């Protein structure tokens, strides 16, 4: 199934900031679905179809029956099929069908929630509740639905989700973990059974209803700094400021995750939601896994040390070698081994087997530039960001980029003449595009990458095809190219797929 980013790219012309906002909505909307006991579908207007909408994402509730057992993503509706979508977008307000809608013999209630971003509406959420199983209006359901209504109104206002809410929503507590509703004064007006249990584990045996949550929580936490932090997060939410996840340990040893969300529908203060999750047992298992993670990082550290020893031995051998050709081959081997060692060094300091390529290549590329003689005066520049990649592709990608730069620096320029090698990087959700361009003498007549016998190009081509599953091409730079530079030179274009890896 296509991802949200891919569907938005295929059907809309939304700018990057709007796409990022919709990604935040999807990161948060499990909370909305669980509070509403309803499915949520995200609809965006189709760029080439006037009045048409396409579903680009969906989420089902964990607190009630779904209205859509099948996947709806990719479905296209006209305004006649679902008139509330267009109406909510035009009027920038929540629009609800007066009569239940029948879908495949299931009665459902549909409501359209506009997603406001900036000065306009960029999408519409359809909240669809399965009415086949009537629900008794218990205090829990009333509290959940009231909180969902406030958050949906905030989405129509453009204040939820907030970009200041942090990037850890995927690991934050959820509705089923424990929910506590506060009024404007910070007093608890509702606490779910799991929310009450979390405070029991922390050492508070009484009912939470009617208590001031911020000072109560502060009194139960062991570390005074953590206690102050959680208390401030709750009070900030009451003041309308979004908060990120906070993990604390109580005086009794229980570990609890907290997250506080402000409730300000239509700009009016309506209290706050506090999500709480008891993760005591999870933390115990995490501590056991920490030793394994430390072992993996230690292995990367030792591999790095061993590779540095190999590089040092090759460097010593190079100094004792009389042949210039052999000395150059050994020097290139030192560079290649050192590049791999730097990748393992970065992995030895990573906790999630991911590598920041910008920092890594800033250390690797100067080694490549050292092969340029003082007479060549080659200037190496880089624009764009490589970003963070998984360990699986870090080593081959660093090797390929280094080989392409080495090939340009070593073969593109006439001795004694200055030159420039430029690395241009462009990254999207689907691709990493890298262009290594020089302004040297260009490719020889009849050049073919497949028949090239240079070791560096052979290494690059093999790694691109076998490890990176990407494409590599070389071409001459002609007059009037898009960069606006003078004619002559070579351009190596590398494209690596990221959508299934990162």
C-alpha positions, 0 to 999 in steps of 0.5 A, spaced: 500 500 500 502 507 498 504 511 504 501 517 506 507 521 502 506 518 496 499 519 495 499 526 497 504 527 492 500 523 486 494 527 488 495 534 490 500 539 490 500 541 497 507 544 499 512 541 504 509 544 510 502 542 509 505 535 508 508 535 514 502 537 518 498 532 515 503 527 518 503 530 525 495 529 524 496 521 522 501 521 528 496 523 533 489 521 530 489 514 534 488 518 540 482 521 536 479 514 534 480 511 541 476 517 544 471 517 539 470 510 538 470 511 531 474 510 525 477 516 522 479 517 514 483 523 511 480 526 505 484 531 500 481 534 494 484 531 488 488 536 484 486 534 477 478 532 479 474 538 481 470 537 487 473 530 488 476 527 494 481 521 495 482 517 502 490 518 503 490 514 510 485 511 515 485 509 523 481 504 526 479 505 534 481 500 539 476 502 544 470 500 539 468 496 533 470 499 526 466 501 521 471 499 516 473 492 516 476 493 509 482 498 507 479 505 504 485 508 502 485 510 495 478 510 495 475 516 491 469 520 492 465 525 489 461 531 492 455 527 491 458 521 495 460 525 501 457 532 501 460 533 508 467 533 505 466 539 501 462 543 506 466 542 511 472 545 507 468 551 505 465 553 511 471 551 516 467 547 521 465 540 523 459 538 519 455 532 521 450 528 517 443 528 520 441 521 519 445 515 519 449 513 513 448 505 511 455 502 508 455 495 507 449 493 511 452 497 517 449 503 520 454 509 521 454 516 523 459 520 519 462 527 521 467 531 517 472 535 521 476 540 517 484 540 518 486 547 518 493 549 517 495 556 516 489 560 513 486 555 509 483 547 510 488 542 507 484 536 508 478 533 511 477 528 516 471 523 516 469 521 523 465 514 522 462 511 528 459 504 527 452 504 530 450 497 529 452 495 537 449 501 541 453 503 547 450 505 554 452 512 555 457 511 561 461 516 565 467 513 561 464 514 554 461 521 556 468 523 558 471 520 552 466 523 547 467 530 550 474 530 550 474 528 542 469 533 541 474 538 544 480 536 540 476 535 533 474 543 534 481 544 535 483 541 529 478 545 525 481 551 529 488 549 526 491 549 534 491 541 534 496 538 533 501 543 535 508 542 532 511 544 539 508 538 542 514 534 541 516 528 536 515 522 541 507 521 540 508 514 537 511 512 544 507 516 548 501 513 553 495 512 549 487 512 551 487 505 553 493 506 558 490 511 562 486 518 561 485 523 566 481 529 565 482 536 568 478 542 569 480 549 568 483 549 575 487 543 574 482 539 578 480 532 576 473 531 573 474 524 570 479 518 571 479 512 567 480 505 571 487 504 568 489 512 570 487 510 577 491 504 577 497 508 575 496 512 581 495 507 585 502 504 583 505 510 584 502 510 592 496 514 592 490 509 594 484 514 594 480 516 588 483 521 584 476 525 582 476 532 586 484 532 587 489 537 584 493 533 579 499 537 579 501 538 586 499 530 587 503 528 582 509 532 584 508 529 591 509 522 589 515 522 585 522 520 587 526 525 584 525 532 585 527 535 578 522 530 575 517 532 580 518 539 578 518 537 571 511 533 571 508 538 575 510 544 570 508 540 564 501 539 567 500 546 569 503 548 562 497 544 558 492 548 563 495 554 560 494 552 553 501 549 552 502 543 548 507 538 552 511 532 550 512 525 553 515 525 560 517 519 564 518 519 572 519 514 577 515 514 584 517 513 591 515 506 591 519 504 584 513 504 579 515 508 573 510 512 569 509 515 562 506 522 562 503 526 557 499 532 558 495 536 552 491 542 552 484 543 551 482 549 548 476 548 543 475 555 539 480 558 543 476 557 550 480 554 556 477 547 557 482 544 562 487 539 559 487 531 558 493 527 562 495 520 559 498 516 564 501 509 562 504 504 568 511 502 564 514 499 570 515 492 567 517 494 560 523 498 564 525 492 567 525 488 560 529 495 557 534 494 562 536 487 560 536 489 553 541 495 555 546 490 556 545 487 549 545 494 546 552 495 549 555 489 547 553 491 539 556 498 540 562 495 543 563 490 537 562 496 532 568 499 537 572 493 536 571 493 529 573 500 528 579 499 532 581 493 528 580 496 521 584 502 524 590 497 525 589 495 518 589 502 515 596 503 519 599 497 517 597 499 510 600 506 511 607 503 514 607 498 508 606 504 503 612 508 506 617 502 505 614 501 497 619 503 492 614 503 486 609 509 485 604 505 483 604 500 489 604 506 493 598 509 490 594 503 490 596 502 498 594 509 499 587 508 496 586 502 500 588 506 507 582 511 505 577 505 503 579 502 510 579 508 514 572 510 511 569 503 513 572 504 520 569 511 521 562 508 519 563 503 525 565 508 529 559 512 528 555 506 529 558 505 536 555 511 538 548 510 536 543 507 540 538 505 534 543 503 528 542 509 524 548 514 522 548 521 520 551 521 514 552 529 514 557 528 520 560 522 517 562 524 510 564 531 513 570 527 516 571 522 510 571 527 504 577 531 507 581 524 506 579 524 499 581 531 498 588 529 500 589 525 494 589 532 490 596 535 489 598 542 491 598 544 484 591 541 482 588 546 487 581 542 487 576 545 491 571 540 494 564 543 496 557 540 498 550 543 498 544 539 501 543 534 506 544 527 506 540 526 513 540 520 517 540 513 514 540 506 517 546 502 518 544 497 512 546 502 507 551 507 511 557 503 509 556 502 501 553 509 501 559 512 504 564 508 500 560 510 493 560 517 494 568 517 496 569 513 490 566 518 486 569 524 489 576 520 488 575 519 481 573 526 480 579 529 484 584 524 481 582 524 474 578 530 472 583 535 471 589 537 468 595 537 472 597 545 474 590 547 473 585 549 478 578 546 479 572 544 483 568 538 485 561 539 487 556 534 491 549 536 490 544 532 495 537 532 494 532 527 499 525 526 499 521 521 502 522 516 497 529 517 494 536 520 496 539 523 489 546 525 489 550 528 484 558 529 483 559 534 478 566 537 476 569 542 471 574 538 469 576 535 462 570 531 461 569 524 459 574 520 454 571 519 447 567 512 447 566 512 455 562 507 458 561 506 465 559 498 464 566 497 460 570 502 465 576 498 468 578 503 473 577 500 480 574 505 484 568 506 478 568 498 479 567 498 486 562 504 486 558 500 480 558 494 484 555 497 491 550 501 488 547 495 484 548 489 489 547 493 496 544 499 495 539 497 489 540 504 486 542 507 479 549 510 477 550 514 471 556 518 468 555 523 463 559 529 460 557 536 462 555 541 456 554 548 455 547 551 458 546 546 463 542 548 469 548 549 474 550 555 470 557 553 470 562 553 464 562 548 459 566 541 460 566 536 466 563 530 468 557 529 472 556 522 476 548 521 478 546 516 484 539 515 486 538 510 492 531 508 494 529 510 501 522 508 502 523 501 504 529 502 509 528 509 513 
